[in-house]
């Protein structure tokens, strides 16, 4: 049962690592844009901030049910005895 729990958790984590890396890159790009921003580029910056916010919100919604699975697995798993 422990290896099944490990595989489930590993699959969940692997699925979100790429999305987190993409969001990190987008935040860096937004910061760079904000630092070099001209007056006419404000709309582009606001659009990108809005899109990044939507992706973060979606990611949070996708992660929430998986957190419940992990919590359930943690409750029902047998503790590993240390030597």
Protein Blocks (a to p, Z undefined) as FASTA:
>chain_A
ZZmmmmmmmmmmmmmmmmmmmmmmmmmmmmmmmmmpcfklmmmmmmmmmmmmmmmmmmmm
mmmmmmmmmmmmmmmpccdddZZ
